[in-house]
Amino acid sequence: AGQNYDQEYSDKLERIIHQRSLVGEVKFVGNLDQESLRWHYQKCKLFIFPSFLESFSIILVEAMRESACVLASDIGVLREVGGPGAAYFPPRDFQLLAELALEFLNDEQKRQAMKDRARRRSLDFDWRKMAEESFAFFEKLCPAERRNTRQTLTLKRRRETVAEQPEVAVQMKNRVFESAPNRIAERMSDDVHRARHNAARIATEKEN
């Protein structure tokens, strides 16, 4: 599913499908609307995610939210996001992936248990929680004693808005992290200054 971003790779897959007589067995469904995507997540026996590199992977959360039985690459970000809601395999170990897939396909009870864990894990990700974590990050970058009255009131209003409209959290997250690099740079500069000051003090004490 999804848009074809690499025609050369797509052509390679088509050749492999023909070479291995898999025409009709492998389908590229292209872009799907949300309802169709949910239907595929809900109806699939296995959702296999053999990715080598991801940033956050909203796809994994979507699959778990629809109670898919997830098999995912054992890379840091997918294990962090999937937690106990997925089974993992080394991304280049195709034999192990095949064995793991057969193990779940042949055991309905095990498959259902994984689906239940996936659903529970997905509940750890929601707009309100993301908003609160974003606010906490903002407050860490700009502690109360460094905020002026306007900033304090703005933060309070935004907290109240997100409590009633969780989707606003997305806009908040974007704004917070757009400004984050400058805030982090300021904090790092302060830390470097303190480190230099402490080093100079220690050196002076040793001389004395």
Backbone torsions as a table, in degrees:
resi	resn	phi	psi	omega
1	ALA	NA	154.6	177.1
2	GLY	107.5	170.2	-177.6
3	GLN	-73.3	144.6	177.0
4	ASN	-84.2	107.9	-177.8
5	TYR	-96.6	-11.7	-174.6
6	ASP	-137.8	95.1	-176.3
7	GLN	-63.6	-37.7	-179.9
8	GLU	-61.4	-43.6	178.4
9	TYR	-67.2	-39.8	178.0
10	SER	-60.7	-42.3	178.4
11	ASP	-63.9	-38.3	178.9
12	LYS	-62.2	-43.3	178.5
13	LEU	-63.2	-40.9	178.9
14	GLU	-61.0	-40.7	179.1
15	ARG	-64.2	-41.9	179.2
16	ILE	-63.2	-41.4	179.7
17	ILE	-60.3	-43.1	179.5
18	HIS	-69.7	-43.0	-178.9
19	GLN	-61.2	-33.7	-176.3
20	ARG	-101.7	15.5	175.8
21	SER	54.6	45.8	-179.2
22	LEU	-109.0	14.1	178.4
23	VAL	-61.6	128.6	-177.2
24	GLY	93.4	-19.0	178.7
25	GLU	-93.9	-29.7	179.4
26	VAL	-111.3	127.5	-178.0
27	LYS	-124.6	135.9	172.6
28	PHE	-103.6	108.7	-172.9
29	VAL	-88.2	-9.4	178.3
30	GLY	72.1	-159.7	179.5
31	ASN	-70.2	137.0	-179.6
32	LEU	-122.7	146.0	172.1
33	ASP	-74.0	169.5	-172.9
34	GLN	-60.7	-39.7	-179.1
35	GLU	-66.1	-42.6	178.4
36	SER	-65.9	-39.0	179.5
37	LEU	-63.8	-44.1	178.2
38	ARG	-61.0	-40.3	179.9
39	TRP	-60.9	-43.9	179.4
40	HIS	-64.6	-41.9	177.4
41	TYR	-60.2	-44.8	-175.3
42	GLN	-69.8	-33.7	-173.5
43	LYS	-92.7	-15.6	-176.8
44	CYS	-70.0	144.5	175.2
45	LYS	-75.6	-38.1	176.6
46	LEU	-137.0	141.5	169.8
47	PHE	-111.0	106.4	-176.3
48	ILE	-102.4	125.8	-174.8
49	PHE	-122.6	81.5	-174.8
50	PRO	-87.9	56.5	-174.7
51	SER	-87.3	145.9	176.3
52	PHE	-92.8	-25.0	-174.3
53	LEU	-152.4	129.1	177.3
54	GLU	-141.2	160.0	173.2
55	SER	-93.8	-75.1	174.3
56	PHE	-111.9	-43.6	179.0
57	SER	78.6	73.1	173.8
58	ILE	-64.0	-25.6	179.9
59	ILE	-58.8	-42.7	-179.3
60	LEU	-62.7	-42.5	179.1
61	VAL	-65.1	-41.5	177.8
62	GLU	-58.9	-46.3	-178.8
63	ALA	-63.0	-43.8	-179.8
64	MET	-66.7	-36.4	-179.5
65	ARG	-62.7	-30.2	178.7
66	GLU	-94.6	16.2	175.3
67	SER	62.6	37.6	174.5
68	ALA	-77.3	150.8	173.3
69	CYS	-84.7	108.6	-168.6
70	VAL	-100.4	128.4	168.2
71	LEU	-115.7	122.4	-173.1
72	ALA	-131.4	155.0	175.6
73	SER	-58.8	141.3	179.0
74	ASP	-85.5	70.8	173.4
75	ILE	-116.7	155.2	-170.5
76	GLY	-48.6	-51.7	-173.1
77	VAL	-67.4	-37.8	-179.1
78	LEU	-70.9	-36.8	176.9
79	ARG	-68.5	-35.8	178.3
80	GLU	-65.6	-43.7	-178.9
81	VAL	-75.6	-45.6	-175.5
82	GLY	-73.7	-34.3	-179.3
83	GLY	51.2	-133.1	-179.8
84	PRO	-79.3	2.3	-176.2
85	GLY	-89.4	11.2	-179.5
86	ALA	-150.8	160.1	170.5
87	ALA	-104.1	147.6	-170.7
88	TYR	-122.6	153.9	178.2
89	PHE	-145.5	147.6	175.2
90	PRO	-59.8	130.0	-170.7
91	PRO	-61.3	-19.1	179.8
92	ARG	-105.1	3.3	-179.3
93	ASP	-96.6	83.4	-175.0
94	PHE	-68.2	-30.8	178.8
95	GLN	-65.4	-45.3	178.9
96	LEU	-64.8	-38.5	177.5
97	LEU	-60.4	-44.8	179.9
98	ALA	-62.4	-43.1	179.7
99	GLU	-64.7	-41.3	179.9
100	LEU	-65.6	-41.8	178.9
101	ALA	-61.9	-46.3	179.2
102	LEU	-63.5	-37.3	179.4
103	GLU	-58.7	-43.9	-179.7
104	PHE	-77.7	-36.7	179.4
105	LEU	-63.9	-32.1	-176.3
106	ASN	-93.1	1.7	-178.0
107	ASP	-133.9	92.6	-176.5
108	GLU	-62.2	-37.0	-179.9
109	GLN	-64.2	-43.1	178.7
110	LYS	-66.2	-39.2	179.4
111	ARG	-63.8	-42.4	-179.8
112	GLN	-66.7	-38.0	178.7
113	ALA	-62.7	-39.9	178.2
114	MET	-67.3	-38.8	177.8
115	LYS	-60.7	-41.9	179.8
116	ASP	-65.2	-41.0	178.9
117	ARG	-66.3	-36.8	178.9
118	ALA	-62.5	-45.5	179.7
119	ARG	-61.2	-44.5	179.9
120	ARG	-63.5	-40.9	179.9
121	ARG	-63.7	-38.1	-177.7
122	SER	-62.8	-25.3	-178.6
123	LEU	-70.9	-11.4	175.7
124	ASP	-73.9	-11.5	-177.8
125	PHE	-113.0	109.5	175.8
126	ASP	-148.0	163.0	-173.9
127	TRP	-61.5	-41.8	-177.0
128	ARG	-64.7	-42.9	179.6
129	LYS	-62.9	-42.8	178.9
130	MET	-61.7	-40.2	179.6
131	ALA	-63.2	-46.1	-179.0
132	GLU	-62.8	-40.7	178.7
133	GLU	-67.0	-35.2	177.2
134	SER	-66.6	-42.5	177.7
135	PHE	-62.5	-42.6	179.9
136	ALA	-61.6	-39.0	178.7
137	PHE	-65.6	-42.9	178.8
138	PHE	-61.4	-43.4	-178.7
139	GLU	-65.9	-31.6	178.0
140	LYS	-69.7	-38.3	178.7
141	LEU	-71.1	-33.4	-177.6
142	CYS	-131.2	80.9	-177.7
143	PRO	-57.4	161.0	-175.3
144	ALA	-53.9	-40.2	-176.1
145	GLU	-68.9	-14.8	179.8
146	ARG	-101.8	-1.9	-179.0
147	ARG	-92.8	144.0	172.2
148	ASN	-88.0	176.7	-176.4
149	THR	-60.7	-40.7	-178.8
150	ARG	-62.4	-44.1	179.6
151	GLN	-63.9	-39.9	179.8
152	THR	-64.0	-44.2	179.6
153	LEU	-66.7	-39.9	179.1
154	THR	-61.1	-44.6	179.5
155	LEU	-62.5	-41.3	179.5
156	LYS	-63.3	-45.3	-179.9
157	ARG	-63.4	-39.6	-178.8
158	ARG	-68.2	-37.0	175.4
159	ARG	-60.3	-44.5	-179.8
160	GLU	-64.9	-39.1	178.8
161	THR	-63.9	-46.1	-178.4
162	VAL	-64.6	-33.4	179.1
163	ALA	-60.9	-31.0	-179.4
164	GLU	-98.9	-25.6	-179.1
165	GLN	-132.9	84.0	-175.5
166	PRO	-57.0	-29.7	-177.9
167	GLU	-64.5	-19.7	177.0
168	VAL	-64.9	-19.3	-179.7
169	ALA	-58.8	-32.1	-180.0
170	VAL	-62.9	-46.0	178.5
171	GLN	-63.2	-40.3	179.8
172	MET	-62.6	-44.7	-179.3
173	LYS	-58.8	-44.3	-178.8
174	ASN	-62.1	-43.5	-178.7
175	ARG	-66.8	-42.0	-179.0
176	VAL	-61.9	-45.8	-174.2
177	PHE	-80.4	-17.5	172.2
178	GLU	-68.2	-36.7	-178.5
179	SER	-88.3	-11.6	-174.4
180	ALA	-57.8	-44.8	-176.9
181	PRO	-54.9	-42.3	179.6
182	ASN	-65.5	-41.5	179.8
183	ARG	-64.3	-43.5	-179.9
184	ILE	-63.1	-41.1	179.0
185	ALA	-60.5	-40.3	178.7
186	GLU	-62.7	-45.5	-179.3
187	ARG	-64.3	-40.8	179.8
188	MET	-63.7	-39.3	178.4
189	SER	-61.5	-42.8	177.7
190	ASP	-62.5	-42.7	-179.2
191	ASP	-64.0	-41.6	178.7
192	VAL	-62.7	-43.2	179.4
193	HIS	-60.4	-45.4	179.7
194	ARG	-64.2	-40.1	-179.5
195	ALA	-62.7	-43.1	179.2
196	ARG	-64.6	-40.5	179.9
197	HIS	-63.4	-44.1	-179.4
198	ASN	-65.8	-39.6	179.5
199	ALA	-63.2	-41.8	179.7
200	ALA	-65.1	-41.1	179.3
201	ARG	-63.2	-43.1	-179.8
202	ILE	-64.4	-41.3	179.4
203	ALA	-62.5	-40.2	179.8
204	THR	-64.9	-42.6	-179.6
205	GLU	-63.4	-38.1	179.5
206	LYS	-66.3	-39.0	179.1
207	GLU	-64.7	-37.1	-179.6
208	ASN	-76.2	NA	NA
